[in-house]
Amino acid sequence: MRSRALALVTLGTLLAGPARAQHAAGPLLTGSARAATLRFTDTTSLGALGGVLEYRPLAWLRFDVAPTLVRATSGATTVSGVGDLPLALEASTKLAAPLKPELAASLIATLPTGRAACGLGSGVANVGVELGAGTRAAASPGPSRFLPSTSRSRPGSTSMAMWISRHA
């Protein structure tokens, strides 16, 4: 499984060089971080520090990796370490049609990098595929609007999307 992940990263890197001219306006590499903690009882808690690193070599191609550090406490026992590692390869395109439909596909893999014996990971690799289609249509801002506008929509527009997922 590690050789497949390495091949995937290598392919993405090779595509990035010659195709840089097709890159959309915006950064090639972006990232975000987040932290969370949960206390179940006075002696049991769970904390996580994670983030997402996004590499976009082309306007239509994106590679994401989301490493996480986990700390679990139960009574006097505390275990900490790296959790499982999710990877995603996503491709999407907008078609030049009146409703501007968008088609997308994702290949998602989770590598078992966490120690399953300690509760920091699942111990198994998972693979999933997602296919999606969506459209954004202009609508008048009056009472004839029948779909709620999302936060990503432009004012006066209505969004509609349909996603199909299959995870193994």
Secondary structure as UniProt FT lines:
FT   HELIX           2..16
FT   TURN            17..19
FT   HELIX           20..22
FT   STRAND          29..39
FT   STRAND          44..58
FT   TURN            59..60
FT   STRAND          61..65
FT   STRAND          68..74
FT   TURN            75..76
FT   STRAND          77..82
FT   STRAND          85..94
FT   TURN            98..99
FT   STRAND          102..111
FT   HELIX           116..118
FT   STRAND          126..138
FT   TURN            143..144
FT   TURN            151..152
FT   TURN            155..156
FT   STRAND          157..167
//
